[in-house]
């Protein structure tokens, strides 16, 4: 499967979405636990979105989730390609 064919595959983009989404959730929970020692969602998100940082927070979260999901999905599809 070539790179262009892989990018056209719906399964590839589903994998990107779900891996990125799970990374986003786990990353925020783990960061919250390390920084505050508990599940303090309101403090965690208020510190990251106050003083006009909301857009930066949202864009950063989506870019990180997309990059993580894309890289892992690409690796998974390449490994499956080599097995076939």
Backbone as ProteinMPNN parsed JSONL, in Angstrom:
{"seq_chain_A": "XXXXXXXXXXXXXXXXXXXXXXXXXXXXXXXXXXXXXXXXXXXXXXXXXXXXXXXXXXXXXXXXXXXXXXXXXXXXXXXXXXXX", "coords_chain_A": {"N_chain_A": [[0.852, -1.169, 0.0], [0.715, 2.095, -0.987], [1.814, 5.368, 0.127], [0.028, 7.41, -0.615], [-2.278, 5.917, -1.167], [-2.752, 4.904, 1.342], [-3.416, 7.263, 2.718], [-5.845, 7.793, 1.569], [-7.461, 5.904, 2.609], [-10.226, 5.08, 4.589], [-10.131, 3.661, 6.974], [-7.573, 4.24, 7.906], [-7.806, 6.967, 8.667], [-9.771, 6.763, 10.615], [-8.345, 5.372, 12.521], [-6.347, 7.272, 13.074], [-7.945, 9.254, 14.254], [-9.053, 7.926, 16.577], [-6.762, 7.059, 17.989], [-5.5, 9.523, 18.407], [-7.486, 10.857, 19.892], [-7.674, 9.244, 22.198], [-5.073, 9.616, 23.155], [-5.192, 12.361, 23.734], [-7.055, 12.482, 25.865], [-5.818, 10.798, 27.825], [-3.324, 12.097, 28.129], [-4.048, 14.63, 29.198], [-5.261, 13.847, 31.612], [-3.139, 12.52, 32.932], [-1.269, 14.626, 33.066], [-2.677, 16.376, 34.716], [-2.819, 14.875, 37.086], [-0.088, 14.684, 37.791], [0.586, 17.386, 38.15], [-1.283, 18.454, 40.022], [-1.976, 16.44, 41.742], [-4.444, 15.329, 42.004], [-7.81, 14.867, 40.7], [-8.582, 17.61, 39.567], [-10.379, 19.153, 37.649], [-11.487, 21.684, 37.046], [-9.613, 23.608, 37.992], [-7.364, 22.832, 36.529], [-8.138, 23.233, 33.784], [-8.888, 25.901, 33.893], [-6.502, 27.263, 34.467], [-5.104, 26.786, 32.117], [-6.59, 28.035, 30.183], [-7.082, 30.66, 30.851], [-6.638, 34.266, 30.627], [-6.719, 34.762, 27.842], [-5.707, 32.438, 26.665], [-7.164, 30.39, 25.62], [-7.646, 29.732, 22.859], [-5.045, 29.049, 22.058], [-4.614, 26.835, 23.707], [-6.582, 25.014, 22.777], [-5.885, 24.702, 20.04], [-3.272, 23.703, 20.345], [-3.796, 21.299, 21.687], [-5.301, 19.88, 19.759], [-3.467, 19.759, 17.607], [-1.376, 18.269, 18.773], [-2.737, 15.868, 19.348], [-3.484, 15.089, 16.753], [-0.936, 14.781, 15.518], [0.206, 12.722, 17.08], [-1.685, 10.635, 16.695], [-1.524, 10.362, 13.887], [1.175, 9.626, 13.426], [1.39, 7.194, 14.869], [-0.625, 5.673, 13.606], [0.331, 5.609, 11.003], [2.64, 4.098, 11.408], [1.453, 1.678, 12.261], [0.01, 0.918, 9.956], [2.088, 0.616, 8.152], [3.5, -1.527, 9.297], [1.558, -3.541, 9.1], [1.46, -3.647, 6.34], [3.967, -4.685, 5.704], [3.731, -7.227, 6.807], [1.976, -8.444, 5.075]], "CA_chain_A": [[0.0, 0.0, 0.0], [1.521, 3.304, -1.064], [1.459, 6.421, 1.082], [-1.192, 8.079, -1.086], [-3.386, 4.983, -0.98], [-2.999, 4.85, 2.779], [-4.102, 8.495, 3.103], [-7.217, 7.741, 1.049], [-8.174, 4.847, 3.317], [-11.061, 5.525, 5.702], [-9.638, 2.998, 8.187], [-6.407, 4.986, 8.38], [-8.255, 8.19, 9.34], [-10.435, 6.345, 11.857], [-7.275, 5.049, 13.45], [-5.757, 8.555, 13.478], [-8.87, 9.912, 15.174], [-9.185, 7.244, 17.863], [-5.483, 7.111, 18.703], [-5.313, 10.908, 18.835], [-8.462, 11.161, 20.937], [-7.269, 8.56, 23.434], [-3.887, 10.322, 23.632], [-5.626, 13.643, 24.289], [-7.665, 12.228, 27.164], [-4.81, 10.286, 28.755], [-2.309, 13.134, 28.38], [-4.59, 15.635, 30.104], [-5.457, 13.242, 32.934], [-1.825, 12.291, 33.541], [-0.717, 15.948, 33.395], [-3.423, 16.886, 35.869], [-2.413, 14.123, 38.271], [1.274, 15.046, 38.162], [0.67, 18.777, 38.577], [-2.154, 18.783, 41.149], [-2.108, 15.303, 42.627], [-5.835, 14.878, 42.071], [-8.628, 15.192, 39.532], [-9.138, 18.954, 39.73], [-10.6, 19.57, 36.267], [-11.759, 23.121, 36.925], [-8.348, 24.332, 38.14], [-6.495, 22.452, 35.407], [-8.548, 23.896, 32.558], [-8.917, 27.363, 34.061], [-5.125, 27.758, 34.336], [-4.656, 26.678, 30.734], [-7.418, 28.817, 29.259], [-7.267, 32.039, 31.301], [-5.833, 35.332, 30.016], [-6.687, 34.656, 26.389], [-4.975, 31.258, 26.207], [-8.106, 29.342, 25.211], [-7.381, 29.324, 21.478], [-3.749, 28.38, 22.039], [-4.804, 25.537, 24.343], [-7.361, 24.151, 21.884], [-5.072, 24.398, 18.853], [-2.177, 22.838, 20.789], [-4.333, 19.975, 21.986], [-5.665, 19.206, 18.509], [-2.254, 19.464, 16.841], [-0.672, 17.164, 19.431], [-3.518, 14.646, 19.148], [-3.369, 14.702, 15.347], [0.427, 14.306, 15.251], [0.362, 11.429, 17.736], [-2.512, 9.66, 15.988], [-1.014, 10.167, 12.53], [2.441, 8.887, 13.466], [1.137, 5.808, 15.274], [-1.396, 5.001, 12.554], [1.254, 5.378, 9.897], [3.461, 2.953, 11.793], [0.629, 0.464, 12.249], [-0.293, 0.528, 8.578], [3.347, 0.143, 7.536], [3.77, -2.86, 9.835], [0.587, -4.447, 8.463], [1.852, -3.773, 4.943], [5.124, -5.588, 5.638], [3.277, -8.573, 7.136], [1.274, -9.01, 3.923]], "C_chain_A": [[0.902, 1.238, 0.0], [1.015, 4.34, -0.067], [0.17, 7.124, 0.666], [-2.419, 7.198, -0.906], [-3.766, 4.901, 0.495], [-3.777, 6.084, 3.24], [-5.546, 8.532, 2.62], [-8.079, 6.723, 1.794], [-8.956, 5.412, 4.504], [-10.598, 4.897, 7.017], [-8.429, 3.705, 8.768], [-6.854, 6.206, 9.178], [-9.051, 7.887, 10.597], [-9.4, 6.036, 12.925], [-6.593, 6.315, 13.963], [-6.645, 9.224, 14.51], [-8.873, 9.246, 16.541], [-7.886, 7.227, 18.654], [-5.214, 8.52, 19.223], [-6.232, 11.285, 19.977], [-8.071, 10.512, 22.259], [-6.01, 9.196, 24.02], [-4.268, 11.623, 24.322], [-6.204, 13.463, 25.688], [-6.613, 11.789, 28.185], [-3.764, 11.331, 29.106], [-2.82, 14.164, 29.381], [-4.805, 15.084, 31.503], [-4.126, 13.038, 33.648], [-1.173, 13.614, 33.923], [-1.381, 16.523, 34.633], [-2.977, 16.177, 37.153], [-1.003, 14.493, 38.726], [1.355, 16.466, 38.72], [-0.111, 19.066, 39.849], [-2.333, 17.634, 42.126], [-3.523, 14.79, 42.783], [-6.551, 15.254, 40.779], [-9.315, 16.536, 39.75], [-9.309, 19.569, 38.339], [-10.759, 21.079, 36.13], [-10.472, 23.936, 37.043], [-7.427, 24.071, 36.949], [-6.857, 23.23, 34.142], [-8.607, 25.414, 32.701], [-7.518, 27.945, 33.942], [-4.655, 27.747, 32.885], [-5.439, 27.557, 29.762], [-7.619, 30.265, 29.698], [-6.341, 32.99, 30.557], [-5.673, 35.157, 28.509], [-5.943, 33.461, 25.844], [-5.877, 30.137, 25.726], [-7.802, 28.836, 23.809], [-6.057, 28.572, 21.366], [-3.854, 26.978, 22.631], [-5.513, 24.568, 23.404], [-6.542, 23.746, 20.66], [-3.93, 23.455, 19.217], [-2.636, 21.424, 21.058], [-4.652, 19.21, 20.704], [-4.445, 18.871, 17.657], [-1.484, 18.294, 17.45], [-1.41, 15.842, 19.217], [-3.41, 14.158, 17.707], [-1.987, 14.12, 15.045], [0.637, 12.917, 15.847], [-0.423, 10.352, 16.993], [-1.982, 9.345, 14.602], [0.246, 9.309, 12.534], [2.21, 7.431, 13.857], [0.349, 5.04, 14.216], [-0.518, 4.685, 11.358], [2.136, 4.17, 10.19], [2.686, 1.653, 11.766], [0.346, -0.007, 10.835], [0.956, 0.041, 7.855], [3.695, -1.267, 8.014], [2.818, -3.876, 9.211], [0.926, -4.675, 6.997], [3.02, -4.76, 4.806], [4.741, -7.034, 5.947], [2.599, -9.247, 5.944], [2.236, -9.241, 2.843]], "O_chain_A": [[1.747, 1.401, 0.881], [-0.068, 4.202, 0.503], [-0.684, 7.402, 1.508], [-3.485, 7.687, -0.532], [-4.944, 4.837, 0.847], [-4.691, 5.972, 4.056], [-6.378, 9.228, 3.202], [-9.297, 6.694, 1.619], [-8.401, 6.141, 5.327], [-10.667, 5.541, 8.065], [-8.27, 3.765, 9.987], [-6.328, 6.453, 10.263], [-9.018, 8.665, 11.55], [-9.564, 6.398, 14.09], [-6.292, 6.42, 15.152], [-6.157, 9.709, 15.531], [-8.713, 9.92, 17.558], [-7.911, 7.369, 19.877], [-4.752, 8.689, 20.351], [-5.815, 11.953, 20.923], [-8.127, 11.148, 23.312], [-5.883, 9.307, 25.239], [-3.726, 11.951, 25.378], [-5.869, 14.222, 26.598], [-6.531, 12.348, 29.278], [-3.36, 11.438, 30.264], [-2.103, 14.532, 30.312], [-4.556, 15.784, 32.484], [-3.998, 13.348, 34.833], [-0.582, 13.718, 34.998], [-0.714, 17.093, 35.497], [-2.784, 16.819, 38.185], [-0.753, 14.603, 39.926], [2.109, 16.721, 39.659], [0.349, 19.847, 40.682], [-2.804, 17.85, 43.243], [-3.779, 13.911, 43.605], [-5.973, 15.874, 39.887], [-10.5, 16.584, 40.08], [-8.503, 20.392, 37.906], [-10.223, 21.681, 35.199], [-10.265, 24.866, 36.264], [-6.791, 24.989, 36.432], [-5.985, 23.818, 33.502], [-8.397, 26.134, 31.726], [-7.354, 29.022, 33.368], [-3.885, 28.616, 32.478], [-4.992, 27.794, 28.64], [-8.267, 31.03, 28.984], [-5.372, 32.561, 29.93], [-4.59, 35.387, 27.971], [-5.574, 33.456, 24.67], [-5.397, 29.037, 25.45], [-7.709, 27.627, 23.597], [-5.966, 27.571, 20.655], [-3.25, 26.038, 22.114], [-5.085, 23.423, 23.256], [-6.514, 22.572, 20.29], [-3.65, 22.51, 18.48], [-1.955, 20.462, 20.703], [-4.313, 18.034, 20.578], [-4.398, 17.804, 17.046], [-0.996, 17.426, 16.726], [-0.787, 14.817, 18.938], [-3.262, 12.961, 17.461], [-1.879, 13.083, 14.391], [1.186, 12.034, 15.188], [0.11, 9.283, 16.695], [-1.987, 8.188, 14.183], [0.372, 8.377, 11.74], [2.777, 6.529, 13.24], [0.637, 3.87, 13.962], [-0.621, 3.607, 10.772], [2.35, 3.323, 9.323], [3.196, 0.634, 11.301], [0.432, -1.201, 10.546], [0.874, -0.865, 7.025], [4.134, -2.102, 7.224], [3.246, -4.966, 8.832], [0.709, -5.765, 6.468], [3.039, -5.575, 3.884], [5.35, -7.964, 5.418], [2.639, -10.47, 5.812], [1.859, -9.716, 1.772]]}, "name": "protein", "num_of_chains": 1, "seq": "XXXXXXXXXXXXXXXXXXXXXXXXXXXXXXXXXXXXXXXXXXXXXXXXXXXXXXXXXXXXXXXXXXXXXXXXXXXXXXXXXXXX"}
